Amino acid sequence: MLRRITVRYSRGFGAAVIAIAALLLAANTGPARAAEPAPVPVSVPVPVPAVTR
């Protein structure tokens, strides 16, 4: 009878270890990347009128 209890607890402990490992791996994967990178904003030069003196 003691052997059955030991097997039952060892299975439960093994399942808990596997569940914790799965949760840790899932938490450390990081966010998903975007499908396309965001466009880089381009500055357009503004013409400056010449000053005559």
Steps between C-alpha positions, in 0.01 A plus 500: 500500500782739579641433154175614332501825694864562408430442130199729512694783662796456268272526195339814639838654578627416150192657342549815710864528392404463133222759537734752662762444230238554227381822664855632533577426136177664385564810712852550364421481131438875470252691286440410138658715232300709258449366148656807339734755658362847559598754233776741597378863495684708240550871553437719196720810458306827510613771260613817679465829310826691448534825690622800295668790673 
